[in-house]
Amino acid sequence: MSFSDAEIDAAIAALSDPGRLDAAQSLVSRAAPSLQRVLGSALQEGGWFDTAHEAAVKEAIGAEHAQDRIVAVRTLLAEETRLTMLVGVAVGFELARELGHAPADAGSAEAHSAGPRSAESRSAGARSDTATDQEDQ
């Protein structure tokens, strides 16, 4: 899936329309416990909160001067927030793909169909696409 900078900028601008995110926020609120488990698992599996993270926490709270500790903790929180947001976006993309709203090939006819698809039907579609691509060559 590939988009131009202009397409991405237009999509981001569209997201700022009032009420645009209401349905998504409602969905996320209902699914929050499950999404939180998936996000936590993704962060853990990615090694984001391993010994390096613990060392950064200790360094942040270990600064000699109070002002330095405040800056270090704020910086660490900002970095963790950005990281978690990015991993959360990746989880969201995969959730959309799993529900059948964002197949790997956004240009295919399947990309515009709505509704959940089973893993079996997605795999069959992928095999069909691959076979068609090979026939075209």
N, C-alpha and C positions, 0 to 999 in steps of 0.2 A: 504494500500500500504506500503510495507516494503522492505527496501533495506539494504544490508550489507554495512559496512564501506568501503570495497574495491570497491563495485559498485559505491558508492557515490564519492569516491576519483577518480575513473576512469572517471566518468561523468564530474566532475569538471575539470580534466585535459583536457578532450576533448574540453571543452568550451574555452580553451586558444588557440586553433588552430586559426591561422590567417583567418579572414573572416567568422568564424563560427557563429558569432552573427549578421552578416550583415542583413540577412532577418528579424531577430527578431527586430533589431534596426529600420529598415524601417517600420515594422508593428507598433511598439510602437510610432514612430514619427507620423504616420497617425492617430493613435487612441489616441494620448496624451490628447486632451481635455476631451474626455469621460473617459479615465482611471484616469485622475486627479480628476474628480468628484467622481468616485467610491472610489478612495484612500482616498480622503478627507472625504467622508461619512463613510468609514470603520474606519478611525482614530477617527472621532467624536463619532460614535456609540460605539467604544471601550473605550471611556473616556480618550484617550491619551492626549488630549489637553484641560483638564478641569481646575478646580481651583488649583490642584496640579502643573500643568504645569505653570500656571500664577505665583504661588508662587516661583517656581524654576527660572523663568525669573527675577522676582523682586529681588530674592536673588543674582542672578548672576550679575545684574547691580548695586546692592546696596553695593557691597564690598567696603571697605574703600580705599584701595590702587589700583591704576590703574592696576598694574601687576596682582593683585588678580582678578580684574574684567575681564581682558583679559583671564586668565586661566579658570575662571568660565564660561564665555560666550563660549569659545572654547569647553569646556567639554559639555556644554548644546547642542551646535550645533552637536557635534559628537554623543551624545546620541540620539538626534532627528533624525539624519541621519540614524543611525543603526535601530532605531525603524521603521522609515518610509520605509526603505529598506525591513525589515522583513514583514511588513504589505503588502508592494507592492508585495513581492514574494507570499504571501498567496493569494492576489488578482489574480496574474498571474496563480497560480495553479487552482483556481476556474474558471478563464476564459478558461483555457485549458480544464477543465472538462466540462464546459458548451458547448464548441465547439465540444466535443466528442473525444478529443485527449488524455484524461487522466481520464478514469472512476475510480471510487472509488476502484475497484478491478483490480489492474494493471496486475494480472495474468490471467484474463479472456480473452477469445477470443476477446471480445469487445475492450479491451485495445489496440489492435493492429489495429483496423479498423480506417480509416481516415474519416474525414468529419463531418460537423455539424449534430447533432441530435436534434430533438425537445424534450422539457421537457417531453411530453407525451411518446415518444419512449424510453427515458431514464428510465422513471418510469416503463414502461411496461417491459423493460429489467431487471430492479431491481426486479420487482415482479416475473418474470420468474426465475431469479437466485435464489431467496428466495424459490420458490416452488421446484426447482430442489434440493436445499440443504436439504429441509425438506424431500423430497422423498428418498434422499440418506441415511438419518439417520435411 
